[in-house]
Amino acid sequence: MAFCTNCGNALSDAARFCSACGRPAAGGIATDAAAAIPLEPLEYTIQGHNLQVVRVKLKPGQEVYAEAGKMLYKTANVQWESRMTGAGLGSKLLGALKRKLMGESLFWTYFRADGPGEVGFAGSYPGRIQPFDLAAGQSVIVQRDAFLCAQHTVQVNIEFVKRIGAGFVGGEGFILERLIGPGTALIHAGGDFIEFTLKPGEVLQVDTGCVVGFDASVAYDVQLAGGIKTMIFGGEGLFLATLTGPGRVIVQSLTLEKLRRELAPTRTGGDERGPLDAITNILGSEDR
C-alpha cells in the first residue's frame, strides 16, 4: 500500500494528490511504503512527574506542530507560525471544523528551526505526557483534546465512535482523535498512566472518561456497570468503557471532570458520583 510521506495517509496507486493534506505526487507521495523518504527521528526528553514538560530538540529544517497555547519556551532561532492545514480553502475550513469538534484549536502552531534549536511543550493541567512513535500508516486512537504536539508528518484526524450507544453514554462522547504516522506524536492527559497489553479477546473494563488511548486494533464499547443498586449507588456512574484486545490500552488516574468536582467551592463529599450525576453522564461527556 502507498502512503503520503507528508501526513501518512493511505493512498491508492493511481493517486496524484493526497486526499488528507493535498500534497501532489511530485511533492513526495511514495508508490510503496518502503520507498518513502526516510523520516529523521524526533529527539525529545520528557521531564517532571505529574506536571511534565517535553523538550523537543529540532535539527536544521526539522518541523513540529502543536496545539495552540501549549508552548512553554523556544530558542530564538526557532521560527513559529499559526496556520490551517489543507490544500485549498474548503479543505482548510473542514480541517478547522474537525479540530473544533475534537476540542482542539482552530489553528495549529508550527515550529521550524533554522539551526539546532529547542522548543518546550506542556499540558494545561496536572498530568503526564505519552509519546507514540508511529510507522507509516500506523494509527492510535486517543481521547478528545489529548493532542499536544507532533512531527509535521503525523496526521491528526477525527474518529467517531462507531456504536451510537457508546457515543451517548461513554465518557468520551462520540468523538475521539486518531493519530496517523509516520512520525512521533505526543499527547497529554491527567494524573498518572497505567498501561495494559491485551491479548486477543481479552477484555478490560474502565471507568468512562479514564481511557487515554488505545491501539486501532482494540475494540471500544460501553456496557452497563452492573445491577441497578450498583449503578445508582456505586459512585462510578451507570456505564463502563469496555475494551477488547488485542492491543495496548492506556488509562489515566485523573480526569478533568474529577478535578473540576474536587475544586468546586460547594464540594462536601468524596470522589463518588451520586445517582443524579450518574444519570446526567448519559447526556454529556465526562471530560467536557
C-alpha positions in Angstrom: 0.0 0.0 0.0 1.2 3.5 -0.7 1.4 6.3 1.9 1.8 10.0 1.8 5.2 10.9 3.2 3.9 14.3 4.3 1.0 13.1 6.5 1.0 9.3 6.4 -2.4 9.0 4.8 -3.0 5.7 2.8 -3.2 6.2 -0.9 -4.3 4.3 -4.0 -1.6 3.5 -6.5 -3.2 5.8 -9.1 -3.5 8.8 -6.7 -2.0 12.1 -7.9 -2.8 14.0 -4.7 -3.1 13.1 -1.1 -6.8 13.5 0.0 -5.8 14.4 3.5 -3.1 17.1 3.1 -3.3 17.9 -0.6 0.4 17.2 -1.3 0.9 16.3 -5.0 2.7 13.2 -6.2 5.7 15.3 -7.2 5.9 16.6 -3.6 6.7 13.3 -2.0 4.0 10.6 -2.4 5.7 7.3 -2.4 4.3 4.4 -4.6 5.4 2.0 -1.8 5.8 2.4 1.9 9.4 1.2 1.7 10.2 3.7 -0.9 9.2 6.7 1.2 11.7 9.3 2.1 13.3 8.4 5.4 11.9 10.4 8.3 14.5 11.8 10.7 13.7 10.7 14.2 12.5 13.4 16.6 14.8 14.0 19.5 13.0 14.8 22.8 13.1 14.3 26.5 10.2 14.3 29.0 10.9 15.9 32.4 8.9 16.1 35.6 6.4 13.8 37.3 2.8 15.0 37.4 3.5 18.3 35.7 5.5 17.0 32.8 7.3 19.0 30.1 8.5 17.7 26.8 11.7 19.3 25.5 12.0 18.9 21.7 15.4 19.4 20.1 15.0 20.4 16.5 17.6 19.9 13.8 18.1 22.3 11.0 14.9 22.3 8.8 13.0 20.0 11.2 9.4 21.0 11.9 6.9 20.1 14.6 3.4 21.4 15.2 1.4 21.8 18.4 -2.0 22.7 19.9 -2.2 26.4 20.3 -1.2 27.6 23.8 0.9 24.6 24.7 4.3 26.1 24.1 6.4 27.0 27.1 9.5 28.3 25.5 11.6 28.2 22.4 15.1 29.2 21.4 15.5 32.4 19.3 16.4 30.5 16.1 13.1 28.5 16.1 10.5 30.2 13.8 6.8 29.8 14.6 3.7 30.3 12.6 0.0 29.6 13.1 -1.8 28.1 10.1 -4.5 25.9 8.9 -3.7 22.7 7.1 -5.1 21.7 3.7 -4.6 22.3 0.0 -7.5 24.7 -0.6 -9.9 27.0 1.4 -12.5 24.2 1.6 -10.0 21.7 2.9 -8.7 24.3 5.5 -12.2 25.1 6.8 -13.1 21.4 7.0 -9.9 20.7 8.9 -10.7 23.6 11.3 -14.2 22.3 11.9 -12.8 18.8 12.7 -10.3 20.3 15.1 -13.0 22.2 16.9 -15.1 19.1 17.3 -12.1 17.3 18.7 -11.7 20.0 21.4 -8.5 21.4 19.7 -7.8 24.9 18.5 -8.8 26.2 15.0 -5.1 26.7 14.1 -2.1 24.6 14.7 1.2 26.3 15.6 4.2 25.2 13.5 7.8 25.4 14.8 10.8 25.2 12.4 14.4 25.6 13.3 17.0 27.4 11.1 19.8 25.6 13.0 19.9 23.4 16.1 17.1 24.7 18.4 14.7 23.7 21.1 11.1 24.2 22.0 9.2 23.0 25.1 5.5 22.0 25.5 3.3 21.1 28.4 -0.4 20.3 29.1 -2.7 22.8 30.8 -3.5 20.8 34.0 -1.6 18.2 36.2 -0.9 15.1 34.2 1.6 13.1 32.1 2.9 13.1 28.5 2.8 10.0 26.4 4.8 9.6 23.2 3.8 7.4 20.2 6.4 6.5 17.6 4.2 5.7 14.6 5.2 3.9 11.4 3.8 4.9 8.0 0.0 4.2 8.1 0.1 3.1 11.7 -2.5 4.8 13.9 -3.5 5.1 17.6 -6.8 6.4 19.0 -6.7 8.9 21.9 -9.2 10.8 23.9 -10.7 14.1 22.8 -8.4 17.2 23.5 -5.4 14.9 24.2 -3.1 16.1 21.4 0.0 18.0 22.4 2.5 18.1 19.6 3.9 16.0 16.7 6.2 15.9 13.8 4.7 17.6 10.7 4.3 14.1 9.0 1.8 13.0 11.6 -1.9 13.4 10.7 -4.5 14.2 13.5 -7.9 13.2 12.4 -11.4 13.0 13.9 -12.5 9.5 15.0 -16.2 8.9 15.5 -17.4 6.2 17.9 -18.9 3.5 15.7 -21.6 2.4 18.1 -24.3 5.0 18.9 -24.8 3.6 22.4 -21.1 4.0 23.2 -21.2 7.6 22.0 -24.3 8.5 24.1 -23.2 7.0 27.4 -19.4 6.8 27.1 -17.3 9.3 28.9 -15.5 10.2 25.7 -18.7 11.1 23.8 -19.0 10.4 20.1 -15.7 12.0 19.2 -12.1 10.7 19.7 -8.9 11.5 17.9 -6.9 9.3 15.5 -3.2 9.9 15.1 -1.7 8.5 11.9 2.0 8.0 11.2 4.7 8.2 10.1 6.4 10.2 12.9 6.4 10.9 16.6 3.3 12.3 18.3 2.9 13.3 22.0 -0.3 13.5 24.0 -1.2 14.8 27.4 -3.8 13.5 29.9 -4.5 13.8 33.7 -2.8 12.1 36.6 -0.7 9.0 36.2 -0.9 6.4 33.5 -1.4 2.7 33.7 -0.6 0.6 30.6 -2.2 -2.7 29.6 -1.3 -5.0 26.7 -4.5 -7.0 25.9 -4.3 -10.4 24.3 -6.8 -11.3 21.5 -10.3 -11.5 23.1 -9.1 -10.2 26.5 -11.5 -7.6 28.0 -10.7 -4.6 30.2 -13.5 -2.5 31.8 -12.6 1.1 32.7 -14.4 4.0 34.3 -15.8 6.1 31.4 -13.6 9.1 30.8 -10.4 7.4 32.1 -9.4 5.9 28.8 -6.4 7.9 27.5 -5.8 6.0 24.3 -5.6 2.6 22.6 -4.3 0.9 19.5 -6.6 0.8 16.5 -6.8 -3.0 16.9 -8.7 -2.6 20.2 -12.5 -2.7 20.1 -14.2 0.0 22.1 -17.7 -0.2 23.6 -19.7 0.9 26.6 -21.7 -1.5 28.8 -23.9 -1.3 31.9 -21.9 -1.2 35.1 -23.9 -4.0 36.9 -27.1 -4.2 38.8 -29.4 -1.3 39.5 -28.2 -0.8 43.0 -24.5 -0.8 42.0 -25.2 1.6 39.0 -27.0 4.1 41.2 -25.2 3.9 44.5 -21.8 2.6 43.5 -20.4 6.0 42.8 -18.9 5.1 39.4 -21.8 6.0 37.1 -24.1 3.8 35.1 -21.6 2.6 32.5 -18.1 1.2 32.0 -16.0 1.5 28.9 -15.2 -2.0 27.6 -12.0 -2.5 25.6 -11.3 -5.8 23.9 -7.9 -6.8 22.7 -5.5 -7.4 21.0 -3.6 -4.2 21.6 -2.3 -1.6 24.1 -4.6 0.4 26.3 -3.5 3.4 28.4 -5.7 4.5 31.4 -5.4 7.8 33.4 -5.9 8.2 37.1 -7.3 11.7 37.0 -9.9 13.1 34.6 -10.5 16.8 34.1 -14.1 16.3 35.3 -12.9 14.8 38.6 -10.5 17.7 39.0 -13.3 20.2 38.5 -15.5 18.4 41.0 -12.8 18.5 43.7 -12.1 22.2 43.1 -15.8 23.1 43.2 -16.5 25.6 46.1 -19.6 23.7 47.2 -17.8 20.3 47.3 -18.6 18.4 50.5 -18.2 14.6 49.8 -15.7 12.3 48.4 -15.0 11.3 44.8 -18.2 9.3 44.2 -20.9 10.3 41.8 -24.4 10.4 43.1 -27.5 8.9 41.3 -28.2 12.2 39.6 -24.6 12.7 38.5 -24.6 9.2 37.1 -27.7 9.8 35.1 -26.5 13.1 33.7 -23.4 11.3 32.3 -25.8 9.9 29.6 -26.3 13.4 28.2 -22.7 14.7 28.2 -19.1 13.6 28.0 -17.1 13.0 31.2 -14.3 15.3 30.2 -16.1 18.2 28.5 
